[in-house]
Amino acid sequence: MNIQIFGKSKCFDTKKAERYFKERKIKYQLIDLGKYGMSLGEYKSVKTAVGGMSKLMNEKSREYEENYVKYLSDDADKEEKLLEHPGMFQTPIVRNGKQATVGYQPDIWKEWV
């Protein structure tokens, strides 16, 4: 199992996801979205696994409002903004190879073990 947790340092659900894997002694890699963002390849893999860009975007984030993303009609423009401003990602994004989840999803993670 190769777990990656994409999250934000101040996100409560990211900390819960970390705790979930720590308690089960499952190794994981934590990637701070605020500092490092997500590569295009990682993004495409996660987007496919979760069922689209809309599930990855946090429409309540400050960056979403500041960049007027809700007024963009083209999905390509929205994706570009999302990759430029990783604060708009819904967190945590937990990835295990080709599988991925958004948010705190322990029931799904159990099936991965």
For each residue, the residues with C-beta under 8 A, 3 or more apart:
1: 26 27 96 112 113
2: 96 97
3: 21 26 27 28 29 94 95 96 112
4: 28 29 31 94 95 96
5: 14 17 18 21 28 29 30 31 92 93 94 95
6: 31 33 38 42 46 89 91 92 93 94 95
7: 11 13 14 17 18 30 31 32 33 91 92 93
8: 11 14 32 33 34 87 91
9: 14 32 34
10:
11: 7 8 14 15 91 92
12: 15 16
13: 7 16 17 91 92 103 104
14: 5 7 8 9 11 17 18 91 92
15: 11 12 18 19
16: 12 13 19 20 104
17: 5 7 13 14 20 21 92 94 104
18: 5 7 14 15 21 22 28 30
19: 15 16 22 23
20: 16 17 23 24 104 106 109
21: 3 5 17 18 24 26 27 28 109
22: 18 19 25 26
23: 19 20
24: 20 21 113
25: 22
26: 1 3 21 22 113
27: 1 3 21
28: 3 4 5 18 21
29: 3 4 5
30: 5 7 18
31: 4 5 6 7 36 38
32: 7 8 9 35 36
33: 6 7 8 36 37 38 86 87 89 91 93
34: 8 9 86 87
35: 32
36: 31 32 33 86
37: 33 83 86
38: 6 31 33 42 43 46 83 86 89 93
39: 42 43
40: 43 44 83
41: 44 45
42: 6 38 39 45 46 95
43: 38 39 40 46 47 56 79 82 83
44: 40 41 47 48
45: 41 42 48 49 95 98 100
46: 6 38 42 43 49 50 56 93 95 100
47: 43 44 50 52 53 56
48: 44 45 98
49: 45 46 95 98 99 100
50: 46 47 55 56 93 100 101 102
51: 55
52: 47 55 56
53: 47 56 57 75 78 79 82
54: 57
55: 50 51 52 90 102
56: 43 46 47 50 52 53 82 89 90 93 102
57: 53 54 64 69 78 82 88 89 90
58: 61 64 88 89 90 91
59: 64 69 70
60: 64
61: 58 64 65 87 88
62: 65 66 87
63: 66 67 85 87 88
64: 57 58 59 60 61 67 69 70 88
65: 61 62 68
66: 62 63
67: 63 64 81 85 88
68: 65 71 72
69: 57 59 64 72 78 81 82 88
70: 59 64
71: 68
72: 68 69 77 78 81
73: 77
74: 77 78
75: 53 78 79
76: 79 80
77: 72 73 74 80 81
78: 53 57 69 72 74 75 81 82
79: 43 53 75 76 82 83
80: 76 77 83 84
81: 67 69 72 77 78 84 85 88
82: 43 53 56 57 69 78 79 85 86 88 89
83: 37 38 40 43 79 80 86
84: 80 81
85: 63 67 81 82 88
86: 33 34 36 37 38 82 83 89
87: 8 33 34 61 62 63
88: 57 58 61 63 64 67 69 81 82 85
89: 6 33 38 56 57 58 82 86 93
90: 55 56 57 58 93 102 103
91: 6 7 8 11 13 14 33 58 102 103
92: 5 6 7 11 13 14 17 102 103 104
93: 5 6 7 33 38 46 50 56 89 90 100 101 102
94: 3 4 5 6 17 100 101 105 109
95: 3 4 5 6 42 45 46 49 99 100
96: 1 2 3 4 99 100 112
97: 2
98: 45 48 49
99: 49 95 96 112
100: 45 46 49 50 93 94 95 96
101: 50 93 94 105 108 109
102: 50 55 56 90 91 92 93 105
103: 13 90 91 92
104: 13 16 17 20 92
105: 94 101 102 108 109
106: 20 109 110
107: 110 111
108: 101 105 111 112
109: 20 21 94 101 105 106 112 113
110: 106 107 113
111: 107 108
112: 1 3 96 99 108 109
113: 1 24 26 109 110
